């Protein structure tokens, strides 16, 4: 039965992607299908269909995928996204200037200072300790938890906007602009590697791997935007990116105690487990737990949104799921986004939410690709925006804020105002 459901779910996702082809594969309305597909496949594969909760969970995954297919195709046609994408590929001008380079450099420096202050307040940088003392000699799990939920409050959510969003954003902007301005390939690669060092230490400094993985995906999406949908990555870039990513991810996994680290297959297995199993297991237990609880009518989301305020912890649902799984509430395991919808709005939300989600993602896609002129820093923002929206497959709306949605929107708004002020002064 699981195999049939898996096959049907993959077929629905495949039809969805086919129907939305040539409308920007790196845009949120398309990219969400991939993230939702990975989450759905991992969940359906591990469900126990002898349990009533898991049967209901399977129905939820299949129904929401089908509804998103219907609505996303309708809104794609309504916004004429294929036509907009075709114009983006043939007519939209991508500009780069020394002014953009200077602004990006200023943001880069400010973000490094903010990151340094944060790690100074926390008292350590996990990656630095691991490299200095060895993965076996550092209790990275406790340090990772203490960095964002320890006894002392260091406003990690606010600092995260600098080290997880603005720092990699400005880095990618600097590198891409220098590639356009400089004639020396050696200089470009040298600057790219040197500036990458503080970015990596900031992203992995708390022991969390998610934002490092996100950074790599955003860089890939940015290449897609700049190349107008064509994947054009040099051989050297591929080799260094794959090796560097795999080594860092494997080393941090070993330090976290989630990989044996004896062979490459152990590390590859941990990477696959991270993609197809870890979050999905938490989602399954989360659905089983919330299945027997009353509908919250948005109160859980409201409590979670309160955590944006200093000192507020928001909902404790993810801590409860962690306790069910691991015997301790000192940690978080988020439920899936669709489970969160059902828990907060009941099955009415299952039929309403895909409508608004596909409408919003299609509108955002249209806004991104319908402009006649854009800059490289703006394209970096589009890549971040696509990734943040499309990867929202866990928890409630607060997850979007934690992942930097507000920061990205504010930065894009500021860039839009700057661009328009330049046009007015030019006239």
N, C-alpha and C positions, 0 to 999 in steps of 0.2 A: 504493500500500500504506500509506504514511504517513497518507493521508487517511482510509482505512478504520479504521486503529488509533486515530487521533484521534477520529473519530466514535464509535467503540465506547467509548473511554475516557470521553468526555464524557457518553455515554448512561449508563454505569455510575455516574458521579458524580451525574448528574441523578436517577436512580432512588434513589440513596442519600439525597439531600437530600429527595426526595419522601416516602420511607418514614419519615424522621425529622422531618417537619414537625410544627409545634405542640409541639415539645419544647425550645424555646429556641435560636433561630438563633445567638445570641452565645455559647453554651456550647461547651466544647472538643470534644465528640463530634460536633457539627454543623460547627463552624468549621474543624476539621481537613480536612474534605472540600474546602473552598474552597482552602486553602493547598496541599494535596496535588494538587488539580486543576490549579492554576496551574503548579506544578512539573512535573507530568506532561505537560501540554499543551506547555509549552516544550521539554521533552526530546523527546517523540515527533515534534514538528515538525521537529527538527534531526537526527534519527538517519539514518545511512546504512545502510539495511537490506541492503546488499551485504556488510557486515562481520558476522562471526559474533558479535562482542562486542555490537554494537548490536541484533542480533536478540534476544540473551539479555537485554539491557537492556529492550527493549520488552516481552518476556514478563514480566519482573519487575514493571514498572509496571502492566500489565494484571492480573496475578494478585493482587498486593497490594491493588489497588483493589477487585477482586471479593471477596476475603476480608474486607476491612474492611466492605464492604457487608453481607455475611452476618452477621458477628459483631456489628457495631454495631446492626443491626436486632434481633437476638436479645437483646442486653443492654439495649437501650432498652425492649423489651417486659418483660424480666425485672425491671428496676428501676422499671417503670411511669413512665417519664420524662414522658409526656404528661400523666398525672394530676398528677405533681409540679409540672410547669410550670403547669398550670391553677390549682393551689392557690397557687403563687407569685404569679401574676397577680391572683388574687382575694382572697387571705387574708394574705399576708406583709406585715408592717408595716415600712416603711423609716423609721428614726428619724434625727434629727439634733439635736445639742445643742451648747451652748457649750463643754462639756468636750471633745467631739470636735474642735471648731474650735481650741481651745487646744493640744491634743496635736498636731494636724496642723501648726499654726504652728511649734511647737517642732521638729518633724521637718524642716520646710521650712528653718528657720534653720540647723540642724545640717548639713543636706545642702548648703546654699549654702557654708558654711564649709569643709566637706570638699572640695567642688568647687574652691573658691578655692585651697586648699592644694595640690591635685593640679596645677592649671594653673601655680601658682607654682613647684612642683618641676620640672615639665616645661620651664617657661620661656616659654611662649606659649599663647595661645588662637587657634586657626586662624581661627575666624569673625571675631574682633576684628581680626586682621591683614589678612584679606581685605577687610573693610569699610574699614579704614584705608588700605591700600596698593593695593587693587585686585586682582582675581582674577588678572591677568596677571603681577603682580609678586611673587607668593608661591609658593614651591615646596611646594604643599600635599601632594603625594604623599609626599615624603620626611618631612615633618612628621607626617603621619598615621601613617606606619610607625614613626617614632621615638617617638611618644607611647605606644605599647604594646609595641614590640619593639626599642627602641633599645639602645645600649650600657649605659645606666644603667637600673637597675630601680626603678620607682616604684610597684610593686604596683597596676597599673592595674585588675586584676580586682576588687580590694577597693574602690577608689575608684569604680569603675563602679556598684557597688551603691547608692552615694549619689547620683551625678549622673544615672544612667540609670533608676533604679527609685524610690528614696525621694523624690527631688526632684519628679519629675512626679506621683508618687502623692500626696504631700502637697499639691501645687498643685491637682490636680483635686479633692481632698477639700475644701480651703479654698474654692474657687470654688463648688462645688455646695452646701456648707453655707451660705455667704453668700447664695446665691440663694434659699435657703429662709428665712433669717432676716431679710434686708433687704427693705424695701419699695421701695427706690430702684433702678430698673433702671440708671440712669446710674452709681451707685456700684458696682454689681456689675460692669458692663463696665469701669469705670475700674480697679478692683482686679484684674480678670482680665488686662487688658493689661499693667499695671505688673508684676505677679508673673510674667507669662509671659516677660518679657525675660531674667531670669537662667536660666530653664529652657531657653530656646532656645540661649543662649550656652553652656550646659553640655552640652547634647545634641549640638551641632554644633561644639563647641570643639576636638575632635580631628580634625575633617575627615570623620568617619564619618556617613553619612546614615541608616543602618539604624534606630538608636534614635529618631531624630526621626520617621521614618515610623511606627515602632511606637507612639510617643506619640500620634500622630494617630489611629491605629487603636484604641488603648485608650480614648481619649476617646469615639470613636464607639460602642464596645462598652458603655461606661459609660452613655451616653445610652440604649442599648437596654435595659440592666438597669433603670434608673430608670423608663423608660417602659413597662416590662413587655412588651418585644418590639416595641413600636410605634416607628417612626422618626419622631420629632417634633423637627425642627431648624428654628429660625427662619430667616427669609430673610437677616437680617443676619449670623447666625452662619455660614451656608453661604457667603456671599460672601467674608467676611473669612478664613474657614478655607481655602477653595479658593485664593484669591489669595495669601494668606500662605504656604501650603504650597508652591504652585507657584513663587513667586518665590525662596524660600529654597532649595528643592531644585534649581532651575535654576542659581542662582548658585553653589552648592557644586559642581554638576556641571561648570560652566564652569571653576571653579578647579581641579578635579581633572583637567581636560583631557579629559573624557568627553562634552562637548557643544560644538558649534560656537558656540552662543549667538547666532547671527545672527538667527534667527526663532523664533517660538513653536513652529513645527512641529519645529525642531531639539530644543527642550527637551522637547516632548511625546514625540518619538521616543526621547530618552534615558530618560524615565520608563517608557515601554513596554518598552524594552530591559532596564531594571533589573528589571522585573516578570517578563517572559517569556523573557529570553535570557541575561543575564549568569551567574546562578547555574546555569542549566541547562547552559550550555556547559561549565562547570567540572565539573558532575556527569557529563556524557558522557565527558569525558577521564578523569575519575576512575574511572569504571566500566571503561573500556578498559584503564587501567593495572592496576587491582586484579584484573581478570578473569583475568590470567595469574599471579597470585600465590597462594600457598597460603592456606587458611583459617586465621585467626588464633586462633580459639576464645577470643575475648574479650580477648586480650592487647593489641590495639590500643586498645580501650576503656579497659583498665586503665592503659595508659601515658598516655592522654589525661587520665584522671581525676587522675593524679599532678600535672598542671600546676596544680592548685588550691593546691599548696604553693609558697611563695615561692622563686623561683629555678629552679623546675622548668619545662621547656618542653613536656613531654609528647610526643605523637606528632608526627612530622615529615611525615606523609602529605600534609597540606594544603600544606606548603611544596614538596613534590615535585611536586604537581599544578600549582602556580604556576610552577615551573621549566619543566615541560613546555609550558605555555601561553605563558609570557612570557620564558623564557630566564634567569630569575633566581629563586632560592629566597627572596629577601627580600620576602616577602608570603605570603598564604594564600589558597587556593581550596579550599573544603570540598567533599567528595563529598556525594551525596544521602544522606538517612537510610536509605533502602532499600538503597543500595549499601553503606553502612556495616554494615547487618545481614548482608548476604551475605558481605562481606569478613571479618566477625568470627565468624559462625556458620554459614556455608554455606547451602545451600538448605533445610536443616531450619529455620533461622531465619525463612525467608520464610513458612512455614506456621504457625509458632508465634507469631511476634512480632505479627502483626495481631490475634490472639486476645487477648493480654495488653494491647495498646495500646487496643483498643476497650473491653475490660473496665475498664481504669483510667480512661479518659476518661468512660465512662458513670457510673462510681462517683463521680468528681469532680463531674460535672454534678448527680447526685442530691444530693450533699452540699451544693452551692451553693444549689440551689433548693428544698430541703425544709425549710428553717428557717422558723419562724413569725415571727421578728423579726430584722432585720439593720440595720446602720448604713451611712451613706454611705461612710465610709472602708473598710468591709468590701466594699461593692460595687465600689469602685475596685480593691481587691485581687482580687476575682473577675474583673474585666475584664483585669487584668494576668495572672492565672493562665490564663484562657482563651487569651489571645494567646500567651503563652510556650509553652503546651502545643501549641496548634493550629498554630503556625508552625514547629514542629520538623520540618522537612523536609530539613534539611541536617546532615551530620556525625553524631557519636555522642551519647550522653547528656551528655557534658561541655558540649555546646551549650546544654542546658537550664540548667545551673549558670551558664554565662557570661551567659545572658540574664536571670538573676535569679530562678530558680525557688526556690532555698533561701531567699533574702531574702524573697520574697513569702510563702512558707509560714510562715516564722518570724513575720512581721508579722501574718499572719492568726491564727496561734496565740496571739500575745500579745493581740490584740484579742478573741479568743474568751474567753480567761481573764479579761480585764478586764470583759467583759460579764457573765460568770457571777459574778464577785466582786461586781459591783453588785447582781445579783439576790439574792445571799446576804445582803448588807448590808441590802437593802430588806426582807427577811423578818425 
